[in-house]
Amino acid sequence: MVLGMVSSCDNSKKPSSLPAAKVYVANEAGGSVSVIDLQDSLKTTSIDLSDSAGNMFMAHNVQAAPDGKSVWVAAATMDSNKINQLIVIDPNAGTIKERVQLGKDLHVAHVVLDNESKNAFVTAGETNEVIQVDATTYQVVRKFDLGAGHAPHGLRYSHGKLYVANMDAKSMSVINVADGKVIDIPLGGMAAQVAVTRDDKFILVSLYDTKEVIKYNLKSGQITRIPLPGTAQGPIQLYATPDSKLLYVADQGELLERPVSNEVFVIDISNAKVISTIKVGNKAHGVVVSNDGKTVYVTNSIDNTVSIIDVASQKVIHTIPVGKGPNGISYWFETGGMP
């Protein structure tokens, strides 16, 4: 077991009015995870993901377990070996407690856990798989083969099923975890990430190349296409508020030779319309909403910051410096983590 090195910096001398919680940020270029303490004056600590051999790991995505007892990071080494790991952090100690060896040349992207925090699931874009890891034994227990040419990226878990966004196949795979059956739903665009509403009515999917968000009705299977504003350069991550009313979409840009974007779009889920555009930092990528639904957190990959948005005013209320190249983001609170 290798413990991560921890450093800290104080971003504000004034007490924060935000709740007792932490935001975990995967710094892909920095080989670290930043931890923003929302109650302690937005104090930020950094966990170095390097192993005992000195290998630096690119943290692409981070996910707090629903039971709040662990935080999982999908990462690969920066050297030619491309060793892929799931790195497990103890949120109370702020140290690395386990490294799950996944293999080489997988191009792992996103990790999620089931509702009971018993299993973790990570996408492997290079091998077109979703890998299942037992969250107690830290052993790989199963691999779901999506088929050649899928390039799975983001995913979410809900009620025994995994919803997987496929970049190359331009589709969403739905995996029934119990029996391993997979169905593919064509979407007509490069699917980057998935969001699930808490009322269990809709799956939302970002389509990068067509600059749209798909609203998929879980009951009827109906697909509604939500066009983003003309300023959009390509959405990546998206997250719904706990009341299932609003969807926050981080518009990144940069891919396909497009300009970098600094916008977050707010969608009224019921009416399937963009109702607001919020300016954040450059190359907005990751997004998560607090468990009380009052604040939204967005990673700005070029600026090396996280923007905190107040839902009531739809304005940025804090900008927090983090590590280099922040990518994925997750919200942890005392009794759990946002899925």
N, C-alpha and C positions, 0 to 999 in steps of 0.2 A: 504494500500500500504506500502510495506516495502522497504526501501532503503538499498542497499548493502554498506558495508564498503569498502573504497578504500584506498589502500596503494600503494607506488611506489618505484621503484629503477631505477638507471641510469646505463645502460649497456655499455655505451661508452661516452667519453668526446668529441669525434670528430663528427662534423656534418655528417649526413647521406646523401649519394647521391641518396637514394631511394625516390620515389614519396610521395606526401602528401596522406597518407593512413594509415589504422590501420589493424592489424591482431588480430583476436579474437581467443583465445585458451581455449578449455574446459578442465579444470584440474579435471579429474574424482576422483582421490584419494584425491585431495586437497580441494574439495568442493568450487571451485572458477573459475573465468574466468580471464585469463591474457589478457591484451590489450597492444600490442606492437605498439608504435607510430613510424612509419617508417621514418618520417621526423625529429622528435625531438630526434636525436641521439640514436634511438632505445630504448628510455625510455619505461619502462614497468610498468604499473599499474595493480593492482589486485582488482577484484570485488568479495567480499564474498557473496555467494549465500544463506547463512543461513537465516532462517525466524525469525520472532519476538519471536517464541517459542524456538528458539535455535536449530531447526532441521538443520542438515548439508545436503546439496544436492550434489549428485554425478553428475557432468556435463559430460554427455557422448558425446554430440555433440552440436555444435553451428553454427548458420547460420545468416549471414547478409541479411536483406531484399533487394530485387532488387532495391527498391527506396531509400535505404540508411537511412531510417527514424527509423529503429529499428533493434535489434539483438536478435535472439531467441535461447534459450538454452533448450535442452531436458534433464531432470534431475529427479532423484528419491532420496528419503531420504536414509540415511545409516542405519537406525534402522529397526526393524522387521516390522514396519507398511508399509514400502515401498510405501509411498505416491509419486505419480508421478505428475510432474508439467511441464508446459512450462513457463519458466521465460523470461520475455521480458525486454531488456535493452535499455535505451535511449543512443545512441552512442555519442550524443553531451554533455550530462550531465555526462555520465559514471555511471549512477545509475539504479537501478531496478525500472521500472515503472508499472509492472503488473505481477501477478502470476496466470496462468490459471490452475485450479484444474482439473486434468484428471482422478483421481481415484487411487485405490490401485492395487498392483500386476500386473502391465501391462508390466513391463520391456520395457519402452520406450527407443528408440535408436537414430534414426536420425530424424531431422526436416528440411523441405524445405518450400519455399513459392512459390506461383504462380507468373507469370511474372508481374502482376499488384500489387503485395504485398497486395492483399485483403484477401487471405486465407493462413493459415499455415497447413501443413500436417505432422503428426508424426507417426512413426511405433511403434506398440505395439507387441513385440515378443511373450509375454505370451498368449495373447488373439487372436493372428493371425489377427490383424486389422491394418488399417491405419485410424487415427483419424483426421478429418478436423475441424479446428478452425477458426472462423471469426476473421481476424486480426484487425478489428475495434472495435467490441463489446467484443472480447476475450471470446466468448462462443463456446462450442462444438456444431457444427451444423450437423455433419454426421459422420458415421463410415462405412468404407468399410470392409466387411468380406472377407478375402482371403481363408478361409477354414482351417480346422484342420490340424496340422502338417506342417505349412508353416514357422513359426518363421521369419517373415520379419525383416530385419535389415536396410541396407542403401536404399535410394531412391533419385530420382531426378524428377523434373517437367519439361515438355516441351510441349508447344502448346496444352494445355488442357488435357494432359495425364500424369499420374504418372508411373514411371518405378521403380519397387520395387524388390530388391534382397532378395531372400528367402534362409536362411541358411539350414533349415531342408528339405524343399521341393526340394532343388537343382534346383531352377527355377527362372524365372523373371516374376512377375505379371505385366500386363499392365492394368491400371485403366483409363477408360474414365470418367473424372470427371463430365461431363455434365449429363450423364445418369446412372453413377455408375456401368456400365458393366465392368467385369473383365475377362481377358483371361490369361492363364498361358502358359509360354513357357519353356519347359524342357531344362536344360543346362548341366546336368550330373555332377554337382559339387556344393559344398557349396558356394552359391552366397553371397558375403559380402557387396559389394557396386556397385553403378552404376555411369557412367559418360555419359554425352551427348555432342556431338560435336556441335559447334556453326553453322556449315553449315547444320545442321539438316539431316545429312546422316547416322550417326552411333550412336548406344548405345554400350558402353563398360562395361563389367561386370567382376569383379574379382572373381575367383573361388579359395577358400582357399585350399581345400584338394587336388585338382588336379594340383595346381600351374600353373594355366593358366589364360589368359584374353580372354573373349569372345568378338568378334566384330560382332555386330548384325546390318545388313543392314536394315534400316527403310523402304526402298522402296520395296526391294525384299524379305525380311525376311530371307535372307541367313545368316547362322552362320559360322564364321571363328574362329577357335581355335588357339590362339597364345600361344605357350609354353614358360614359363619363363626359364632362365638359370638354370643350375644344382645346383647353390648355393642357389636358392630360397627356402624359408622355409614356405611360405604361404602369398599371397597378401591380403591386406585389402582395404584401400582406394585408389582411383585413380582419376586423374583429367586431362582433355585435355586443351591444350593451346588455346587461343581465335582464332587463325588462323586454328584450327582443324588439325594441322600437327603432333603434338607430344602428347603422353600420358605419364604422370608420375604415376608410380605405387609404393606405399609404401609396402614393403615386411616386414611383422611383425614377422611371426613365433610364437613360444611359444605354441599355441593351438595344440591339438592332440599330446602332448608330444614332440614337435619339438623344436630345439634350437631357441633362439631369433635371429632375423636378424637385420642387420644395413645397408640394401641396399635399394636403389630406382632404379627401372628399367625404362629406357626411351624407349618408343615404337614409331616407325614410323607408324602412323596409316594407311596411304595409302598402305604401303607394308606389314603391319601386322608382323613386325619384331622388336625384341629388338635390339637397336643400341648402348646403353650405360648402364653402371652400375655405380651408384654414391654411395660412402660410406657416410653415415650420422651417427646419433646416434643410440643407442641400442633400439630395439623394435620400428622401424619406423611404424607409424600407420596412422595418418591423413595427407592429402596433399591438397593443393589448389594453384592455379596459379594467379598471379596478373592480373589486367584488361588490362595492356599493354603487357602482355605475356613475360615480361623480367625476372621475378623472380618466383621461386617456394618455397613454405613454407611447411616444414614437421615436424610433432611432433615426438619426441623421448621419448616414454612413461617411459622407465626406467631411462634415463639420466635427465629427467625433463628439456628438452631443445627443442628449435625449430631451425632447420637448414634452412638457406636461400641459395638457389641454384641459381646461375646465368645461365640463359638459353643459352646465347651465348657461354660460356666457359664450361658448364656442370660441374661446380665445386661449392663446398660450399664456400660462401664468408663471412657468419656470422653464429655464433652459439649463440643463445639467451637463457639465463636461464628464465624459467617460473615457474608455480606452480607444484604441485606434481601430477604425473601421467597424463600428457597432452594427450588428446585423439583427439577429433574432432577439426577442425580449419576452419576459414572463413576469407575472405578478404573484407574489407570495404573501400570504397573511397568516396570522397566528394559528389558525385552525385548518388551513388548506392552501390551495393554489388554484388560480384561474385555469380552466382546462384549455 
